[in-house]
């Protein structure tokens, strides 16, 4: 009964939060906040995709930006060369996902046999190849100069696009929650905890890690497509290491292996960047705001080593265990008598 009650409370809180964000653009006239929240939702999707690798499978990738970039370029190129309609946009999302899925499958087969930093460095090298390709293939990508394109007319309304991104975030969260709670997700957690023992139980761990890589790559591609539409511009910056590091920081600060944590982490990172860059315009001392941002990150890691959500969960379990010990102790003394 307690488990069912906790389940209902969690879903009730989720519904309240979603409802609050849904009505926000209708009660607020702040265009800045609408755009900022849209960016937070987009990077939340990216951070959740990275959490599948880091938090649930124990894989540290430095090449996650290539899947984000694939989605961004797929959407931008198709809307630039074909009629800018909702149908074309949705098709471009599907194309980006297919490309990201195929590439993540092939890259996973080649790289996931390696361990720890060897894998991380190889993914960074592969991502660098795609960055060079985007810079050199100027007839298609226009290199680092990038290009603008027309978004579908319905999404030029920031409120409609905000609601579309919010809906996408909710669907991705529900899909990934179902994924990690499935038997397959439990195997991924076992791989994270002890890969050798999981192998000894008869599981082909490479097979499961490749599946996680494909799911993470496909979801990251969706985030890239939404990001391209939000800016209506794309260049090689969508393939740089900065994107991967942002996803990594969001996941760690929010709490690895939680899904909710990366969403909170995305909000913290985006809000910090927004306000610190704003302070830099008003006060010369904040011109090097990236240094202050680094300090904030260091403090967060020191005081919240498990991330924001992980720290809260740890405190909750400690309190629950303490309460359980207090309740059980008298019964044990009675039995001892």
URKA-V833548 format. One record per backbone hydrogen bond with DSSP energy under -1.0 kcal/mol. NH is the residue of the N-H (numbers start at 1). CO is the residue of the C=O. E is the energy in kcal/mol with one decimal. If there is no record, write none. Layout:
((NH CO E) (NH CO E))
//
This chain:
((5 1 -2.5) (6 2 -2.6) (7 3 -2.3) (8 4 -2.2) (9 5 -2.3) (10 6 -2.4) (11 7 -2.1) (12 8 -2.3) (13 9 -2.7) (14 10 -2.2) (15 11 -2.3) (16 12 -2.1) (17 13 -2.4) (18 14 -2.5) (19 15 -2.5) (20 16 -2.3) (21 17 -2.3) (22 18 -1.9) (23 19 -2.1) (27 23 -1.1) (27 24 -1.0) (28 24 -1.4) (34 30 -1.6) (35 31 -2.3) (36 32 -2.6) (37 33 -2.7) (38 34 -1.8) (39 35 -2.1) (40 36 -2.1) (41 37 -2.5) (42 38 -2.1) (43 39 -2.6) (44 40 -1.7) (45 41 -1.7) (46 42 -1.7) (47 43 -2.7) (48 44 -2.5) (49 45 -1.9) (50 46 -1.8) (51 47 -1.9) (52 48 -1.2) (54 50 -2.8) (55 51 -1.1) (56 51 -1.6) (59 53 -3.1) (66 63 -1.4) (68 64 -1.2) (69 65 -2.9) (70 66 -1.8) (71 67 -1.8) (72 68 -2.0) (73 69 -2.9) (74 70 -2.4) (75 71 -2.0) (76 72 -2.4) (77 73 -2.8) (78 74 -1.8) (79 75 -2.3) (80 76 -1.4) (81 77 -1.7) (82 78 -2.0) (85 83 -1.7) (89 85 -2.2) (90 86 -2.8) (91 87 -2.3) (92 88 -2.4) (93 89 -1.9) (94 90 -2.0) (95 91 -2.6) (96 92 -2.6) (97 93 -2.3) (98 94 -2.4) (99 95 -2.6) (100 96 -2.7) (101 97 -2.7) (102 98 -2.6) (103 99 -2.7) (104 100 -2.7) (105 101 -1.8) (106 102 -2.4) (107 103 -3.2) (108 104 -2.2) (109 105 -2.1) (110 106 -1.6) (111 107 -2.5) (112 108 -2.4) (114 111 -2.0) (118 115 -1.6) (119 115 -1.0) (120 116 -1.8) (121 117 -2.4) (122 118 -1.8) (123 119 -2.4) (124 120 -1.7) (125 121 -1.8) (126 122 -2.4) (127 123 -2.4) (128 124 -1.9) (129 125 -1.5) (130 126 -1.5) (131 127 -1.8) (132 128 -2.4) (133 129 -2.3) (134 130 -2.3) (135 131 -1.9) (136 132 -2.2) (137 133 -2.3) (138 136 -2.0) (140 137 -1.3) (141 137 -2.7) (142 138 -1.3) (145 142 -1.0) (147 234 -1.9) (149 232 -1.5) (155 152 -1.3) (156 153 -1.3) (161 157 -2.2) (162 158 -2.3) (163 159 -2.1) (164 160 -2.2) (165 161 -2.5) (166 162 -2.4) (167 163 -2.4) (168 164 -2.1) (169 165 -2.6) (170 166 -2.2) (171 167 -2.3) (172 168 -2.5) (173 169 -2.5) (174 170 -2.4) (175 171 -2.4) (176 172 -2.9) (177 173 -2.7) (178 174 -2.2) (179 175 -2.2) (180 176 -2.8) (181 177 -1.7) (186 182 -1.9) (187 183 -1.7) (188 184 -1.8) (189 185 -2.0) (190 186 -1.9) (191 187 -2.3) (192 188 -2.1) (193 189 -2.2) (194 190 -2.8) (198 194 -1.9) (199 195 -2.3) (200 196 -2.0) (202 199 -2.1) (203 198 -1.6) (205 203 -1.3) (208 204 -1.4) (209 205 -2.5) (210 206 -2.3) (211 207 -1.7) (212 208 -2.2) (213 209 -2.2) (214 210 -2.4) (215 211 -2.5) (216 212 -2.5) (217 213 -2.4) (218 214 -2.5) (219 215 -2.2) (220 216 -2.2) (221 217 -1.8) (222 218 -1.6) (223 219 -1.8) (224 220 -2.0) (225 221 -2.2) (226 222 -2.1) (227 223 -2.2) (228 224 -2.2) (229 225 -1.8) (230 226 -2.1) (231 227 -1.6) (232 228 -2.6) (234 147 -1.8) (238 235 -1.6) (239 236 -1.9) (240 237 -1.1) (243 240 -1.1) (245 241 -2.7) (246 242 -2.4) (247 243 -2.1) (248 244 -2.3) (249 245 -2.9) (250 246 -2.6) (251 247 -2.0) (252 248 -2.4) (253 249 -2.9) (254 250 -2.0) (255 251 -2.3) (260 258 -2.4) (264 260 -2.1) (265 261 -3.2) (266 262 -2.4) (267 263 -1.8) (268 264 -2.4) (269 265 -2.7) (270 266 -2.5) (271 267 -2.3) (272 268 -2.4) (273 269 -2.6) (274 270 -2.2) (275 271 -2.6) (276 272 -2.5) (277 273 -2.0) (278 274 -1.5) (279 275 -2.3) (280 276 -1.6) (283 279 -3.2) (286 283 -1.8) (287 284 -2.0) (291 288 -1.8) (293 289 -2.3) (294 290 -1.9) (295 291 -2.0) (296 292 -2.3) (297 293 -2.1) (298 294 -2.5) (299 295 -2.6) (300 296 -2.1) (301 297 -2.2) (302 298 -2.2) (303 299 -2.8) (304 300 -2.2) (307 304 -2.2) (308 253 -2.7) (309 254 -2.9) (311 307 -2.3) (312 308 -1.8) (313 309 -2.6) (314 310 -2.3) (315 311 -2.3) (316 312 -2.2) (317 313 -2.5) (318 314 -2.3) (319 315 -2.1) (320 316 -2.3) (321 317 -2.8) (322 318 -2.3) (323 319 -2.2) (324 320 -2.2) (325 321 -2.4) (326 322 -2.0) (327 323 -1.9) (328 324 -2.3) (329 325 -2.4) (332 328 -2.0) (333 329 -2.0) (334 330 -2.1) (335 331 -2.2) (336 332 -2.0) (337 333 -1.5))
//
